[in-house]
């Protein structure tokens, strides 16, 4: 299966020997791919796994890392629920409902 690229990263090295990787993710790609590769965690949260890899050569914009989707899922993961934008609706109140103040 082809890799699905969803971002890039740049490694920043510090004079004290430390480093970090700053990652930029394409949220539109992640949301679109969630419906195919996302899953529900044991706590009921929606999740998607990514993999950060080191590039062989620094990219045109100084990128040192790639970010791809981890598309492997064990059978125990739950089927993802499509992401939908929440619509706020007024609750319906009937004449028999009690209103407490």
Number of C-alpha atoms within 10 A of each C-alpha: 4 4 10 15 16 19 19 24 22 20 15 11 11 9 6 6 6 8 11 11 15 13 15 13 15 12 11 10 14 21 15 13 16 20 15 14 19 25 22 15 13 10 6 9 9 16 13 19 15 17 12 16 13 15 15 8 10 12 14 7 8 12 18 20 22 19 22 19 21 15 16 8 12 6 7 8 12 15 13 18 13 14 11 6 6 6 6 6 6 6 6 6 9 7 6 6 8 8 7 4 3
